[in-house]
Amino acid sequence: MKATQFAPGLMIAGISPPLLLTDYKLIAFDMDSTLINIECVDEIAAVVGRKAEVAAITEAAMRGEISDYKESLRQRVALLKGVTLAQMDQIYRERLQLNPGAAELVAACKQAGMKVLLVSGGFTHFTDRIRDHLGIDFTRSNVLEVQGGVLTGHMVHQPWGDICDGAEKRSMLLQMCDTLGINPKQTIAMGDGANDLPMMSVAGLSVAYHAKPAVREYANVSIESGGLNRLLTLFQG
């Protein structure tokens, strides 16, 4: 799609603002580097002195340079072995912050009657807290295996699978559409990495937030400066 500048640092393609927020019934957010400021797996790896190693894999995966996302995440999680839950809590308290405008955007969507979905290749240790803090309706993310208060380097298999990758994000968005009785075109999907493209491809409005080049080029909206709530400038009322 040919993008045009709607405002400084805000590009649009394939849409004609102003839009109506009430035309949408569900918004799906990625978590790491979208709703929050960090890549949680990288920060956990820092505890065991492996941040550079893990961050390099994360960056390649987010750029779409790794074909097998699930295997890349298994490799990264294996390097987290030995991190304690206390250290995980410390990361949440000291390193994790909501990105600017996150709370405002979620609140505006909820006020407009929309449901909010958080779909993440990250971990329930963080997504559950973000869900409770923002009043998010639904989540899907990965469960780190813990024994004796320490990470084992593995993930727990859940009824839908063991890893929330791009295909699972898309599947979850479509599943929620079925549950809510809505058309996928009535959804907004917001992310920053290659594993967000599958859900963005089925949403009515795709939004890139400070995203990787492939995601910026694909999205209907690319927020390249400022906070998440800049999305609201495209809507009436």
Beta strands, then each sheet from edge to edge (+ up, - down):
strand 1: 4-7
strand 2: 10-12
strand 3: 26-29
strand 4: 115-123
strand 5: 138-142
strand 6: 144-147
strand 7: 150-155
strand 8: 187-191
strand 9: 205-209
strand 10: 221-223
sheet 1: 1+ 2- 10+ 9+ 8+ 3+ 4+ 5+
sheet 2: 6+ 7-
end
